[in-house]
Amino acid sequence: MRLIGCVIISLLCCFHGNAQEKAIILKNVNVVDVVEGSIRKGQDVVIKKGIIQAVGKGAGTGVSGEVKDLTGMYVMPGLIDAHVHIANDPKESQADRAKHLEYFLRHGVTSIRDAAGDARVLRELKEGVQQGKYLGPDIYYAAFMAGPAYFEGNDREKSMVEGWPEPYAPWMQCIRPDSDLDKAMEDAKEWGCTGVKIYGGFDRETLLPVVRKAKEHGLQVWGHATLFPAKPWDVADAGVQVISHAYMLEWEGVSEELSGNIFENYEKFYDKIDHNKISVERFLQTVKSKRLIFDPTLFLCMENKMDWSARFVGRANQIGVKICAGTDYINDLNRPFPFIFDELDLYVEKCGFYPMEAIFTVTKVAAEALGVADKVGSVEIEKQADLLVLPGNPYDDIKELRKIRMIIKRGQIL
């Protein structure tokens, strides 16, 4: 019995790890090139040890391995949902969360960024995927950081530290003027966080040192577009690398001084905002000039009847702002596809994106948002072999993403 268990574990580790010894040759396939924005027809893609070894016409000739004749098919990078929350519900068990991971991967989502949750859960899930215990995408996650004003009257995040002996934890920190920021960043890294997510309760002056320290410690800096009192332009000017939520750009239209409490602000100012007249041009131009990334979570906006958000996203794309696709949702396992597909559809249908531009948001730009553009996000030599095979050209129709014929994760075919 023990021997059988060891064999099963070994097979799982082989599937998820880099133990692939035999090469896989994807023969005569059309490569969706997200770097050049083109289709490279009739290419061979050679995969070994979980890595793309070669791409080109005839690149697989003479290579010993498993040949997949994909004539007429298209191969593209795996999808990346750059904004999810899979560890915020204390009522869910590890097994429940693992179902979400498999749901992601079975629909071609090969990497995700959890924008702050319980790191005890996230670390276990991440390691579980790496070790073959769970079937799922690669997981990257952030430490939650906010100023004292954010926590006033706000109990929403307390579940993330349930059972922890202190009111805050390394993955959910209250940042005060006298906080030891070096320790805060190192504590976050010790728990496996690859970035910090800045939620609220910061003005521009208190935000700047947090951004600076996070970068010094090699952490990605992600944050809400409005931090109360810091407004969107303040967040962009401070250099927050990935700025989330198109609906929060509405606060550029509030001229009054914002108080620190996020919930009081909505009640106090929301009715004064004329969404049809808001200009976010200064914010968008700053995001563009600093080469930051906008994470609009448009599906969330539209589900909450904030249709005016689409105008901001369309303008961002029009002037060349880098946009990553994220949902801010946990998936409904009863739906036929994850919400990230709806996000992409909205970019095309409501914001005027070409399908190619929408695909960039869920591949190369999303990889940059996660800080792993050197590893995933494109079909290139030395990149991790996270790939999807489609029957049609997704640059012609974004709906082609819903017709996946093959999923390859770290060089292993599902």
Secondary structure, DSSP 4 states (H G I P E B T S, - for coil): -HHHHHHHHHHHHHHHSS---SEEEEEEEEEEETTTTEEEEEEEEEEETTEEEEEETTTTTT--EEEEE-TT-EEEEPEEEEEE-SS--TTS-HHHHHHHHHHHHHTTEEEEEE-S--HHHHHHHHHHHHHTSS---EEEEEEEEE-HHHHTT--TTGGGGTT-SSSSBTTEEE--TT--HHHHHHHHHHTT-SEEEE-SS--HHHHHHHHHHHHHTT-EEEEES--SSS-HHHHHHTT-SEEE-GGGGGGGG--SPP-S-HHHHHHHHGGG--TTT---HHHHHHHHHTT-EEE--HHHHHHTT-TTHHHHHHHHHHTT-EE-----B---TTSSS-HHHHHHHHHHHHH---HHHHHHHTTHHHHHHHT-TTTSSS--TTSB--EEEESS-TTT-GGGGGG--EEEETTEE-
